[in-house]
Structures are given as C-alpha cells and as structure tokens.
Amino acid sequence: MDRSPVSRPAALPLPLWLTHALRTQRGPVPWSALTRGALAAGPLLLAGMLAGRTPLGVLAAIAAMLAGINDRPGSRRASVKRLGVPALAGTVGLLVGSYAGQQLSAVPLTLVLTGLGLAAGGVSAVGPVASAAGTQLLVTAAVGAGTPPAGSGWQQGAAFLAGAGWLLLLRLVLPTPGSLAGDFRFDGERTAVADVYDAIAALIDATGSTSATARRAALTAALDHAQDALAGPRLRRRASSAAERRLHAQFTAALPLAEAATALAWAGEPVSERAAEGPRRLAAAVRGNTGTGPLPAPSRSAPALRALDDALLRAAETFDRAGDGAQRLPARRRGVKAAVRAVFGTGGREYGLRVAVCFGASAGVAQALHDARWYGQHQHWYWLPATTVFLVKPDLGPLASRVLCRAAGTVLGALVFAGFAALLPRPEGLVVLVTVCGALVPLSTRNFAALTAVITPLVLALVMIGGERQASLSRIAETLLACAIVLIVGHLPMPGKRGGGVRARLDTAGSAAHAYLVHVLSESGDRAERWALRREAYRALAEARTAIAVSAAELPALARHTEGTDTVAVVLERLVDTTTACAVHLDDTGRLTARHTELLRDLLDELERREAWTVPPAAA
C-alpha cells in the first residue's frame, strides 16, 4: 500500500480588507494613558451628578472619551495640538448642532448638517490632526442636534470644553515613565530622538541586504515621530532651557547621519559591523542623558562612509557642548496655502462630498425614524449620523474593514452592556462601568473593532444615566443601518476621478521630491535647507504610501481606481534615495558620476511616462 503523504491544497489567502480588520497594533501597554482615562470620564460624570447637573456631566464625559481616542503616544508638547484642536472643533460642532437642532425643522437641519459634513470632510484632507478635528466637529454636531438640550448653548460648550481640557491637563501634569527617568519636561522627546539613532544603526546593518528598504522606511517613521515630538507649540520661538537645546541639537545631529546611512543603503555595498556601533552609542547617550564616550570610526573608503564618519565626529562634538547655542528644528514645508490646496484639491473635494452625502443622508433618515417612533419613545437620534462619521473615515482602514469592525464591535459592546446593566446597581454601578471603559479607550485604539466594543457600553451607560432606558437593540439596528448607508455611498460614482485622495498625496510627494532634487543639483551650501527638504520629501512619501496601502485593501470595485499608484511611489522613493546619494557624493567630490546622472535621467523619464502625476518642467 502506498503510504506516501497526501498533499493538501494550499489554504486560500484572506482578502486584504479582512486581514486589515483582524490586524492589531502591537506595543507596550500604555499605563499612563490608561491612568488618565480612568481619571477622566468617570470622575467627570460623578462630579456632574454630585453637583446636580447630570446632563452637563454626561457631556463632559463624552468630551473626555473623544479626547481619549486621540491620546496617543508622544510628547506632552505634541499632545497640546493633538488633543486641543479637536476639542475646540468639537465645542464648535456642539454649539452649531444645539442651536440648529432647536431652531430648524427636519429638512433645513439636514441641509445644515450636510454642509457641515462637506466642510469637515474637506478640512480632514489636511492631515491627521485636522481629520480628528473634522470627526469631532461632526460627532458633536450630531449629538447637539439629536439630543434634548442639557442647558443653554454656552453651558453645553463650556462643559464639553472642560471635559476635554481636563484630560489634556492630566496629560500635561501627570508624570509618565519616560519623564520619571530624567527631566520631567521630557517624556516622549528623549525616547523619540534615541529611536532615530537606533533606526540609523539598523539601516547601516541592513546595507546590502533585502531588508534595507524596510529599514529606510522605519528610519523615516522615527524621524517623523521625533520631529513631531520636538516641534510642538511653545511659548517661546526657540528652546528656552539648556536641556531642551541639547535635545534639539542631538536631533539635528542625527540628520546628516541619516543622510549618510541612506546613501550607504543606496550604494548597496555591505559595510563592517563597527559602522553601526557609533549611532548605537549615541542612542544610549540620548536615552541616559550621558556622554557618548569614544566612538568607533568606520572605514573612509567611499563617499558615503566618509560622510558617515564626518557626521559621527560632528555629533560627538554636539553631544559634548551640553546645549550651547540655539538650534532651529527643520520645520514642515506646509503652510496655509498648502492646507487650502489640500482642502479644495481633488482629495479634499472627493472626501468632503462623500462625507457630506453620508452624514446628511444618515441625519435625514435618523430624524425620519425618530419622528415615526420606530423604536418607541426615544429621545435621541444622534447615534446613526455619529456612527456614519466614524465609518466614512479612511484613516481607520478600508471601507469593508471599517464596516465589519464597527458592526462586530457594536454588537459585542451592546450585548456586554445589556448584561452589566441587568446586574449593576444604578447609578453607581454605571459610573464604575464608565470609568473602566474610559481607562480602556487608549488601549483599544489599536483595533477599530475593539475601540467600538469599548466605546459602545460607555456611551450606553452615559445615555442611561442621562435618563434613557436601555437601548442596546436599537443601537445595534442603527449601527447596521449606518453600515449600509456608508457601503452604498462609498460605491456610488462621484464627480471627478476616483482615488483623488491617493493621487493628491502622490502629487504632494512628487512636488516635495522635485524641490529636494532641484536644491541638491543647484549645489547650494545651505545644508539645513537641504535636510529640511529631504525630511519633507520622505514624510510626504510615507503619507502617500499609507494612503496607497489603505486603498489597495479596499474591495475590488474601489481598489481598481488606484491601481498602479504603488509603482509610482516606488519610483519616487528611488528618486529621493538617489537624490540623497547625489547630495553626499557632491559634498565629497564636487561632481556626480555617470551612474548618478544616468539613473536620475531614467527615473525622471519613467515618472514622466506615467500619467498618475506630471513631473514639473524644471525637473527635466
């Protein structure tokens, strides 16, 4: 008898939209954020109840919950904008929704909310903070219009702003593990700068291997994170303390090292292990706030190695100066004009129109169902449009993935709440449930389904404390209806070319790459300007890459509109890498080799042949 093993058919790979729904971000447990969450929504709600102003306490708790969603890892300085700007937008949305809900009938109110969705959707194209602000604007507008007034307009706005401000105050005042190890003012900044040096060492180690491209992308992410951590709002234009100036100088010293490491990776020739030892020692010095000690010098046999050696020497001098002098960080090359272009560009118009249709349609349907009393004597109709706001956001993943996560998370959260509501004493048991869920919000942001499963019982508990009976089943039905609305609108044809958001980011990346190339070929001696342009080029490319990855994971009917954009991004990355190698070679020899010029010409020709974007005439 033949006992040879029977070959089994290979398992079919899961579709990208499903794998995205199952994906969870990894990392250490953010105990500091969990502590802030526990001290925010629950205590605010309790304070409102003890003061006899339960509806305002509910509003403050909602504000703290929304701020907790934005309470991501980073520095205190960066958290001011990340939490503060959406909170201000949420306050405006609450005021607009409250006054419009009281003064307008159903049809005019729906038109107002549709216009608000158009504006918020366009603004969301500017960046992550603007997107969070647009989300809170629409969510609070729905809450304000779809709930009975909890007081005068200014009282509701003040309660909401106080709730978000309380969490921001906790973020600024409470110590974190990073701040306990050194200067209290620095919690995420020192770690972020140290991570840059570690990423440089990892890229040097990967030189000549297949993982070099991924390591270069990791270096870009580390540089972006450190730049954001250090460049937040400040009372003074420049760093005001020796410790802060030292940290800024250490970050600036990493820029030529990153440039040299990228040039080494571009050359593709393996280097000795000791070449990466210097950046690793610099990383340890930043983390421990200590001196560098002796740094091993790599071989100086090639321009990129000589640039690495020179950068190490300059970094050692910078570390030894202990914060002498003032350092100006490379700033983002995006001002008011760039923001306006993003809002009114193809990406902003497409996203704004889709948000407007989804938000307006869901608000109209919610009011019609509310007037028909399909769920009984229900006081609120905000759940449907508020759910639509989260579902329509591409920041949270592909459309099918968002819908699946939201539906599953809502069902699970509503069932969990129904069980707790039947067992817990009221209202103290519900206050404890709000406190626990508020603490879990920062941890649950790693997966959209988990976030929904945590937020659902939190909001249901707040609604019940506000005087409404249990409404788990109606919330599930409204969520499924919102999923259907967003799926339908998401596949409707819209004016203009589909995939505008991806193409707009590719255009931005192309313009940034062009500006960087022109500066390098002009042989300007302004290295600070060159490093700033290089940072902007790589950051724009990373943002385009993220948008392309999300679009590629959509259902085929949507993904086909951005086919080929990943190839354009690859060519742009090769162009920026080659430009970096050219800059290092020009510093060393004053002229480019035939390999450099031929590769630049080939890359520009390839980009010009593709119709996804047009190379500016000056680039040729």
C-alpha positions, 0 to 999 in steps of 0.5 A: 500500500502506498503510504506516501503523504497526501498533499493538501491544497494550499489554504486560500489567502484572506482578502486584504480588507479582512486581514486589515480588520483582524490586524492589531497594533502591537506595543507596550501597554500604555499605563499612563494613558490608561491612568488618565482615562480612568481619571477622566470620564468617570470622575467627570460624570460623578462630579456632574451628578454630585453637583446636580447637573447630570446632563452637563456631566454626561457631556463632559464625559463624552468630551473626555472619551473623544479626547481619549481616542486621540491620546496617543503616544508622544510628547506632552508638547505634541499632545497640546495640538493633538488633543486641543484642536479637536476639542475646540472643533468639537465645542464648535460642532456642539454649539452649531448642532444645539442651536440648529437642532432647536431652531430648524425643522427636519429638512433645513437641519439636514441641509445644515448638517450636510454642509457641515459634513462637506466642510469637515470632510474637506478640512480632514484632507489636511492631515491627521490632526485636522481629520480628528478635528473634522470627526469631532466637529461632526460627532458633536454636531450630531449629538447637539442636534439629536439630543434634548438640550442639557442647558443653554448653548454656552453651558453645553460648550463650556462643559464639553470644553472642560471635559476635554481640557481636563484630560489634556491637563492630566496629560500635561501634569501627570508624570509618565515613565519616560519623564520619571527617568530624567527631566520631567519636561521630557517624556516622549522627546528623549525616547523619540530622538534615541529611536532615530539613532537606533533606526540609523544603526539598523539601516547601516546593518541592513546595507546590502541586504533585502531588508534595507528598504524596510529599514529606510522606511522605519528610519523615516517613521522615527524621524517623523515621530521625533520631529513631531515630538520636538516641534510642538507649540511653545511659548517661546520661538526657540528652546528656552532651557539648556536641556531642551537645546541639547535635545534639539541639537542631538536631533539635528545631529542625527540628520546628516547621519541619516543622510549618510546611512541612506546613501550607504543603503543606496550604494548597496555595498555591505559595510563592517559591523563597527559602522553601526556601533557609533549611532548605537552609542549615541542612542544610549547617550540620548536615552541616559542623558550621558556622554557618548564616550569614544566612538568607533570610526568606520572605514573612509573608503567611499563617499558615503562612509566618509560622510558617515564618519564626518557626521559621527565626529560632528555629533560627538562634538554636539553631544559634548557642548551640553546645549550651547547655542540655539538650534532651529528644528527643520520645520514642515514645508506646509503652510496655509496655502498648502492646507487650502490646496489640500482642502479644495484639491481633488482629495479634499473635494472627493472626501468632503462630498462623500462625507457630506452625502453620508452624514446628511443622508444618515441625519435625514433618515435618523430624524425620519425614524425618530419622528415615526417612533420606530423604536418607541419613545426615544429621545435621541437620534444622534447615534446613526449620523455619529456612527456614519462619521466614524465609518466614512473615515479612511484613516481607520482602514478600508471601507469593508474593514471599517464596516465589519469592525464597527458592526462586530464591535457594536454588537459585542459592546451592546450585548456586554452592556445589556448584561452589566446593566441587568446586574449593576446597581444604578447609578453607581454601578454605571459610573464604575462601568464608565470609568473602566471603559474610559481607562480602556479607550487608549488601549483599544485604539489599536483595533477599530473593532475593539475601540467600538466594543469599548466605546459602545457600553460607555456611551450606553451607560452615559445615555442611561444615566442621562435618563434613557432606558436601555437601548442596546437593540436599537443601537445595534439596528442603527449601527447596521443601518449606518453600515449600509448607508456608508457601503452604498455611498462609498460605491456610488460614482462621484464627480471627478476621478476616483482615488483623488485622495491617493493621487493628491498625496502622490502629487504632494510627494512628487512636488516635495521630491522635485524641490529636494532634487532641484536644491541638491543639483543647484549645489547650494551650501545651505545644508539645513535647507537641504535636510529640511527638504529631504525630511519633507520629501520622505514624510510626504512619501510615507503619507502617500504610501499609507494612503496607497496601502489603505486603498489597495485593501479596499474591495475590488470595485474601489481598489481598481481606481488606484491601481498602479499608484504603488509603482509610482511611489516606488519610483519616487522613493528611488528618486529621493534615495538617489537624490540623497546619494547625489547630495553626499557624493557632491559634498565629497567630490564636487561632481556626480558620476555617470551612474548618478546622472544616468539613473536620475535621467531614467527615473525622471523619464519613467515618472514622466511616462506615467500619467498618475502625476506630471513631473514639473518642467524644471525637473527635466 
